[in-house]
Amino acid sequence: MNYTWYFIFNSIEFEALRLVSRTYSLNLIGIGLVDILVTKGVYIGMTYNDVFLALGMNEKNPFEIDDHAIYTDEFGDVWLGVNPVEPT
């Protein structure tokens, strides 16, 4: 599936904070201002648009569910994939 990808956070920096969760308020081009909850339990994941996306779930990168995906690159940057892009 084709996604529009948005950088959300860096997992290495997030883990260094030793937080259980943090909300990132971001202005995503084509979508607008959104709050994304990042949490750490067994997996690091994020909740966007009532969908929880976990890094490495089912050993998939990207992990996809519904019209959303989560991807991490070799630098620990975590990306949100949205398809189709939702209107602002």
KOLKOL-151563 format. One record per atom (N, C-alpha, C): residue number from 0; atom name; x negated, y, z. Coordinates in pm, 1 decimal. Layout:
torti NUM bavo CA X X Y Y Z Z;
...
! end
This chain:
torti 0 bavo N X -84.1 Y -117.6 Z 0.0;
torti 0 bavo CA X 0.0 Y 0.0 Z 0.0;
torti 0 bavo C X -88.9 Y 124.2 Z 0.0;
torti 1 bavo N X -44.7 Y 227.2 Z -65.0;
torti 1 bavo CA X -117.9 Y 354.2 Z -67.9;
torti 1 bavo C X -77.0 Y 440.8 Z 49.6;
torti 2 bavo N X -175.1 Y 497.5 Z 114.6;
torti 2 bavo CA X -150.3 Y 583.7 Z 229.3;
torti 2 bavo C X -217.3 Y 718.5 Z 208.0;
torti 3 bavo N X -164.6 Y 818.4 Z 275.8;
torti 3 bavo CA X -234.5 Y 943.9 Z 295.3;
torti 3 bavo C X -302.1 Y 929.2 Z 430.3;
torti 4 bavo N X -434.7 Y 945.6 Z 434.2;
torti 4 bavo CA X -512.6 Y 922.0 Z 555.7;
torti 4 bavo C X -545.3 Y 1052.7 Z 626.5;
torti 5 bavo N X -532.2 Y 1050.1 Z 760.5;
torti 5 bavo CA X -561.1 Y 1166.2 Z 845.6;
torti 5 bavo C X -657.0 Y 1123.8 Z 956.8;
torti 6 bavo N X -766.3 Y 1198.7 Z 973.5;
torti 6 bavo CA X -856.6 Y 1174.8 Z 1086.4;
torti 6 bavo C X -784.9 Y 1216.3 Z 1214.2;
torti 7 bavo N X -786.1 Y 1127.6 Z 1315.0;
torti 7 bavo CA X -717.5 Y 1157.7 Z 1440.8;
torti 7 bavo C X -816.2 Y 1176.3 Z 1555.9;
torti 8 bavo N X -908.0 Y 1081.8 Z 1576.1;
torti 8 bavo CA X -1003.3 Y 1091.7 Z 1686.6;
torti 8 bavo C X -1120.8 Y 997.9 Z 1660.7;
torti 9 bavo N X -1222.6 Y 1009.8 Z 1744.2;
torti 9 bavo CA X -1336.7 Y 920.4 Z 1737.3;
torti 9 bavo C X -1329.4 Y 825.5 Z 1856.7;
torti 10 bavo N X -1328.3 Y 695.6 Z 1832.0;
torti 10 bavo CA X -1309.9 Y 597.0 Z 1939.1;
torti 10 bavo C X -1427.5 Y 594.6 Z 2036.5;
torti 11 bavo N X -1548.4 Y 622.0 Z 1989.7;
torti 11 bavo CA X -1665.7 Y 623.4 Z 2077.6;
torti 11 bavo C X -1654.9 Y 738.5 Z 2177.4;
torti 12 bavo N X -1617.3 Y 855.8 Z 2127.8;
torti 12 bavo CA X -1598.6 Y 972.0 Z 2215.2;
torti 12 bavo C X -1482.0 Y 950.4 Z 2311.0;
torti 13 bavo N X -1373.0 Y 888.7 Z 2262.1;
torti 13 bavo CA X -1257.7 Y 862.2 Z 2348.5;
torti 13 bavo C X -1295.9 Y 768.7 Z 2462.8;
torti 14 bavo N X -1367.6 Y 660.4 Z 2433.3;
torti 14 bavo CA X -1408.2 Y 566.2 Z 2538.0;
torti 14 bavo C X -1503.2 Y 631.0 Z 2637.6;
torti 15 bavo N X -1587.7 Y 722.5 Z 2592.3;
torti 15 bavo CA X -1681.3 Y 791.4 Z 2681.4;
torti 15 bavo C X -1607.2 Y 877.8 Z 2784.4;
torti 16 bavo N X -1485.6 Y 920.7 Z 2752.5;
torti 16 bavo CA X -1406.1 Y 1001.3 Z 2845.9;
torti 16 bavo C X -1350.6 Y 918.5 Z 2961.3;
torti 17 bavo N X -1347.1 Y 785.9 Z 2942.7;
torti 17 bavo CA X -1294.6 Y 692.3 Z 3043.6;
torti 17 bavo C X -1151.0 Y 724.2 Z 3082.5;
torti 18 bavo N X -1072.2 Y 762.6 Z 2984.1;
torti 18 bavo CA X -930.5 Y 790.1 Z 3005.2;
torti 18 bavo C X -848.1 Y 669.3 Z 2964.8;
torti 19 bavo N X -730.9 Y 656.9 Z 3025.0;
torti 19 bavo CA X -636.3 Y 553.8 Z 2983.9;
torti 19 bavo C X -556.2 Y 602.9 Z 2864.0;
torti 20 bavo N X -526.5 Y 732.2 Z 2863.3;
torti 20 bavo CA X -451.6 Y 788.1 Z 2750.5;
torti 20 bavo C X -481.7 Y 936.3 Z 2735.4;
torti 21 bavo N X -453.5 Y 983.2 Z 2617.0;
torti 21 bavo CA X -470.8 Y 1125.7 Z 2586.3;
torti 21 bavo C X -380.1 Y 1158.4 Z 2469.3;
torti 22 bavo N X -319.0 Y 1275.1 Z 2473.4;
torti 22 bavo CA X -234.9 Y 1320.3 Z 2363.1;
torti 22 bavo C X -312.8 Y 1420.4 Z 2279.5;
torti 23 bavo N X -318.0 Y 1393.0 Z 2149.8;
torti 23 bavo CA X -381.1 Y 1483.8 Z 2055.1;
torti 23 bavo C X -270.0 Y 1557.3 Z 1980.5;
torti 24 bavo N X -271.7 Y 1689.1 Z 1984.2;
torti 24 bavo CA X -177.7 Y 1771.1 Z 1907.8;
torti 24 bavo C X -251.4 Y 1819.5 Z 1784.0;
torti 25 bavo N X -204.5 Y 1774.4 Z 1668.2;
torti 25 bavo CA X -274.1 Y 1802.2 Z 1542.9;
torti 25 bavo C X -178.2 Y 1856.3 Z 1438.3;
torti 26 bavo N X -230.8 Y 1941.6 Z 1351.4;
torti 26 bavo CA X -153.8 Y 1991.1 Z 1238.2;
torti 26 bavo C X -198.5 Y 1912.5 Z 1115.6;
torti 27 bavo N X -118.2 Y 1814.2 Z 1075.7;
torti 27 bavo CA X -152.0 Y 1728.9 Z 962.9;
torti 27 bavo C X -96.5 Y 1787.6 Z 834.1;
torti 28 bavo N X -183.0 Y 1804.3 Z 736.9;
torti 28 bavo CA X -142.9 Y 1864.0 Z 608.7;
torti 28 bavo C X -30.5 Y 1782.5 Z 546.4;
torti 29 bavo N X 77.6 Y 1849.2 Z 509.7;
torti 29 bavo CA X 191.9 Y 1784.0 Z 448.2;
torti 29 bavo C X 292.2 Y 1730.9 Z 548.2;
torti 30 bavo N X 253.4 Y 1724.5 Z 675.7;
torti 30 bavo CA X 344.1 Y 1674.4 Z 779.6;
torti 30 bavo C X 377.6 Y 1784.2 Z 878.9;
torti 31 bavo N X 275.7 Y 1857.2 Z 923.2;
torti 31 bavo CA X 296.4 Y 1962.2 Z 1022.1;
torti 31 bavo C X 238.6 Y 1922.6 Z 1156.6;
torti 32 bavo N X 281.4 Y 1991.8 Z 1261.6;
torti 32 bavo CA X 230.6 Y 1970.2 Z 1396.1;
torti 32 bavo C X 289.1 Y 1841.9 Z 1453.2;
torti 33 bavo N X 202.1 Y 1754.1 Z 1500.5;
torti 33 bavo CA X 245.5 Y 1628.0 Z 1560.6;
torti 33 bavo C X 165.5 Y 1602.1 Z 1688.3;
torti 34 bavo N X 226.7 Y 1529.3 Z 1779.3;
torti 34 bavo CA X 158.8 Y 1479.9 Z 1897.9;
torti 34 bavo C X 136.3 Y 1330.9 Z 1878.7;
torti 35 bavo N X 12.3 Y 1287.8 Z 1897.1;
torti 35 bavo CA X -23.1 Y 1147.5 Z 1883.6;
torti 35 bavo C X -83.0 Y 1102.1 Z 2015.5;
torti 36 bavo N X -20.7 Y 1001.2 Z 2076.8;
torti 36 bavo CA X -67.0 Y 947.0 Z 2203.5;
torti 36 bavo C X -167.4 Y 835.3 Z 2175.9;
torti 37 bavo N X -288.5 Y 852.1 Z 2227.1;
torti 37 bavo CA X -393.1 Y 750.4 Z 2215.0;
torti 37 bavo C X -405.0 Y 683.2 Z 2351.3;
torti 38 bavo N X -404.6 Y 550.3 Z 2352.4;
torti 38 bavo CA X -412.4 Y 475.5 Z 2476.7;
torti 38 bavo C X -517.6 Y 366.1 Z 2466.7;
torti 39 bavo N X -566.7 Y 324.6 Z 2583.8;
torti 39 bavo CA X -663.3 Y 216.0 Z 2589.7;
torti 39 bavo C X -614.1 Y 113.7 Z 2690.3;
torti 40 bavo N X -598.2 Y -7.8 Z 2642.3;
torti 40 bavo CA X -565.3 Y -122.4 Z 2725.8;
torti 40 bavo C X -653.5 Y -234.8 Z 2676.0;
torti 41 bavo N X -592.1 Y -343.0 Z 2631.5;
torti 41 bavo CA X -667.9 Y -448.7 Z 2566.8;
torti 41 bavo C X -728.5 Y -394.2 Z 2437.6;
torti 42 bavo N X -650.2 Y -314.2 Z 2366.8;
torti 42 bavo CA X -694.7 Y -248.3 Z 2244.2;
torti 42 bavo C X -686.7 Y -98.0 Z 2263.9;
torti 43 bavo N X -761.0 Y -24.7 Z 2182.1;
torti 43 bavo CA X -738.1 Y 119.0 Z 2170.0;
torti 43 bavo C X -635.5 Y 133.3 Z 2058.7;
torti 44 bavo N X -535.8 Y 215.5 Z 2083.2;
torti 44 bavo CA X -434.1 Y 235.0 Z 1981.8;
torti 44 bavo C X -373.2 Y 372.5 Z 1992.1;
torti 45 bavo N X -283.7 Y 400.3 Z 1898.9;
torti 45 bavo CA X -214.6 Y 528.4 Z 1900.7;
torti 45 bavo C X -67.9 Y 507.9 Z 1867.0;
torti 46 bavo N X 12.3 Y 596.9 Z 1922.9;
torti 46 bavo CA X 154.8 Y 596.4 Z 1894.1;
torti 46 bavo C X 185.3 Y 719.0 Z 1810.2;
torti 47 bavo N X 241.8 Y 692.1 Z 1693.1;
torti 47 bavo CA X 280.9 Y 798.5 Z 1600.8;
torti 47 bavo C X 419.1 Y 764.4 Z 1547.5;
torti 48 bavo N X 510.3 Y 859.2 Z 1559.0;
torti 48 bavo CA X 645.0 Y 841.7 Z 1504.6;
torti 48 bavo C X 709.9 Y 714.2 Z 1560.8;
torti 49 bavo N X 692.2 Y 692.8 Z 1691.4;
torti 49 bavo CA X 746.7 Y 577.3 Z 1763.8;
torti 49 bavo C X 691.6 Y 443.0 Z 1717.7;
torti 50 bavo N X 578.1 Y 442.2 Z 1649.5;
torti 50 bavo CA X 513.2 Y 318.9 Z 1605.2;
torti 50 bavo C X 377.1 Y 310.6 Z 1673.7;
torti 51 bavo N X 351.2 Y 197.3 Z 1742.6;
torti 51 bavo CA X 220.9 Y 176.6 Z 1806.4;
torti 51 bavo C X 130.4 Y 102.1 Z 1710.4;
torti 52 bavo N X 13.0 Y 160.1 Z 1686.0;
torti 52 bavo CA X -86.8 Y 103.2 Z 1595.6;
torti 52 bavo C X -213.5 Y 76.3 Z 1675.8;
torti 53 bavo N X -259.4 Y -49.0 Z 1676.6;
torti 53 bavo CA X -375.4 Y -86.3 Z 1756.2;
torti 53 bavo C X -494.4 Y -118.4 Z 1667.4;
torti 54 bavo N X -610.7 Y -68.6 Z 1706.5;
torti 54 bavo CA X -733.9 Y -98.9 Z 1633.7;
torti 54 bavo C X -766.0 Y -247.4 Z 1647.7;
torti 55 bavo N X -791.3 Y -312.3 Z 1536.8;
torti 55 bavo CA X -832.0 Y -451.7 Z 1539.0;
torti 55 bavo C X -720.8 Y -552.0 Z 1563.2;
torti 56 bavo N X -596.2 Y -506.9 Z 1568.3;
torti 56 bavo CA X -485.1 Y -599.6 Z 1590.8;
torti 56 bavo C X -483.6 Y -703.0 Z 1479.4;
torti 57 bavo N X -469.5 Y -827.8 Z 1515.7;
torti 57 bavo CA X -470.5 Y -939.6 Z 1420.8;
torti 57 bavo C X -598.2 Y -941.8 Z 1337.7;
torti 58 bavo N X -704.7 Y -881.2 Z 1393.8;
torti 58 bavo CA X -835.3 Y -875.0 Z 1327.1;
torti 58 bavo C X -827.2 Y -810.1 Z 1189.3;
torti 59 bavo N X -737.5 Y -713.3 Z 1174.4;
torti 59 bavo CA X -718.9 Y -642.0 Z 1047.9;
torti 59 bavo C X -770.6 Y -499.0 Z 1061.0;
torti 60 bavo N X -838.3 Y -452.5 Z 958.3;
torti 60 bavo CA X -883.4 Y -313.5 Z 950.7;
torti 60 bavo C X -875.1 Y -270.9 Z 804.0;
torti 61 bavo N X -773.4 Y -202.2 Z 763.2;
torti 61 bavo CA X -672.3 Y -138.6 Z 846.6;
torti 61 bavo C X -564.7 Y -237.2 Z 893.4;
torti 62 bavo N X -505.6 Y -202.2 Z 1008.3;
torti 62 bavo CA X -388.3 Y -273.1 Z 1058.0;
torti 62 bavo C X -267.1 Y -194.2 Z 1011.4;
torti 63 bavo N X -171.7 Y -262.1 Z 949.8;
torti 63 bavo CA X -54.7 Y -196.2 Z 892.5;
torti 63 bavo C X 73.6 Y -247.8 Z 956.3;
torti 64 bavo N X 167.4 Y -156.4 Z 976.9;
torti 64 bavo CA X 301.0 Y -192.1 Z 1023.4;
torti 64 bavo C X 397.6 Y -86.7 Z 970.4;
torti 65 bavo N X 510.8 Y -134.3 Z 920.7;
torti 65 bavo CA X 608.9 Y -46.1 Z 856.7;
torti 65 bavo C X 537.8 Y 34.4 Z 747.6;
torti 66 bavo N X 550.4 Y 165.0 Z 748.2;
torti 66 bavo CA X 483.8 Y 250.5 Z 649.8;
torti 66 bavo C X 365.8 Y 324.6 Z 711.4;
torti 67 bavo N X 303.8 Y 263.8 Z 814.2;
torti 67 bavo CA X 194.0 Y 326.3 Z 886.6;
torti 67 bavo C X 75.4 Y 231.3 Z 893.3;
torti 68 bavo N X -44.1 Y 288.5 Z 909.2;
torti 68 bavo CA X -165.0 Y 207.7 Z 923.7;
torti 68 bavo C X -264.3 Y 281.0 Z 1012.5;
torti 69 bavo N X -354.0 Y 202.1 Z 1072.6;
torti 69 bavo CA X -464.5 Y 256.4 Z 1150.6;
torti 69 bavo C X -592.7 Y 193.8 Z 1096.5;
torti 70 bavo N X -695.0 Y 275.7 Z 1085.7;
torti 70 bavo CA X -822.1 Y 230.6 Z 1028.3;
torti 70 bavo C X -935.7 Y 294.9 Z 1105.8;
torti 71 bavo N X -1041.8 Y 219.1 Z 1128.9;
torti 71 bavo CA X -1161.8 Y 276.7 Z 1188.3;
torti 71 bavo C X -1279.1 Y 253.3 Z 1094.5;
torti 72 bavo N X -1362.5 Y 354.7 Z 1083.2;
torti 72 bavo CA X -1478.4 Y 342.8 Z 994.2;
torti 72 bavo C X -1603.2 Y 308.5 Z 1074.4;
torti 73 bavo N X -1716.5 Y 300.3 Z 1007.3;
torti 73 bavo CA X -1841.5 Y 259.4 Z 1071.3;
torti 73 bavo C X -1893.8 Y 359.3 Z 1173.7;
torti 74 bavo N X -1837.3 Y 479.0 Z 1177.6;
torti 74 bavo CA X -1878.8 Y 581.5 Z 1272.9;
torti 74 bavo C X -1787.1 Y 588.1 Z 1394.6;
torti 75 bavo N X -1685.1 Y 502.3 Z 1399.6;
torti 75 bavo CA X -1589.5 Y 504.1 Z 1509.5;
torti 75 bavo C X -1476.3 Y 602.6 Z 1488.4;
torti 76 bavo N X -1473.8 Y 669.4 Z 1372.7;
torti 76 bavo CA X -1363.2 Y 760.5 Z 1344.1;
torti 76 bavo C X -1237.0 Y 679.2 Z 1317.7;
torti 77 bavo N X -1126.9 Y 723.5 Z 1375.7;
torti 77 bavo CA X -1000.0 Y 652.9 Z 1363.6;
torti 77 bavo C X -906.0 Y 736.4 Z 1278.4;
torti 78 bavo N X -845.9 Y 670.4 Z 1180.7;
torti 78 bavo CA X -762.1 Y 735.3 Z 1081.4;
torti 78 bavo C X -620.2 Y 681.1 Z 1087.2;
torti 79 bavo N X -524.2 Y 769.6 Z 1068.9;
torti 79 bavo CA X -383.0 Y 734.7 Z 1058.1;
torti 79 bavo C X -344.4 Y 736.4 Z 911.2;
torti 80 bavo N X -283.8 Y 628.5 Z 864.6;
torti 80 bavo CA X -232.6 Y 622.6 Z 728.6;
torti 80 bavo C X -82.0 Y 630.5 Z 730.8;
torti 81 bavo N X -26.6 Y 719.4 Z 649.6;
torti 81 bavo CA X 117.2 Y 738.1 Z 642.6;
torti 81 bavo C X 162.0 Y 724.8 Z 497.7;
torti 82 bavo N X 269.4 Y 649.8 Z 476.4;
torti 82 bavo CA X 325.6 Y 633.4 Z 341.9;
torti 82 bavo C X 474.8 Y 608.9 Z 353.0;
torti 83 bavo N X 556.2 Y 682.8 Z 288.3;
torti 83 bavo CA X 519.8 Y 806.4 Z 217.8;
torti 83 bavo C X 495.7 Y 918.5 Z 316.9;
torti 84 bavo N X 432.3 Y 1024.0 Z 272.0;
torti 84 bavo CA X 410.7 Y 1139.1 Z 358.1;
torti 84 bavo C X 545.3 Y 1195.2 Z 397.4;
torti 85 bavo N X 561.7 Y 1217.5 Z 525.7;
torti 85 bavo CA X 688.3 Y 1266.9 Z 578.8;
torti 85 bavo C X 694.3 Y 1418.7 Z 564.9;
torti 86 bavo N X 810.8 Y 1474.3 Z 536.0;
torti 86 bavo CA X 821.3 Y 1620.3 Z 521.4;
torti 86 bavo C X 804.2 Y 1691.0 Z 653.6;
torti 87 bavo N X 760.0 Y 1818.1 Z 645.6;
torti 87 bavo CA X 742.9 Y 1897.8 Z 767.6;
torti 87 bavo C X 876.7 Y 1942.7 Z 819.7;
! end
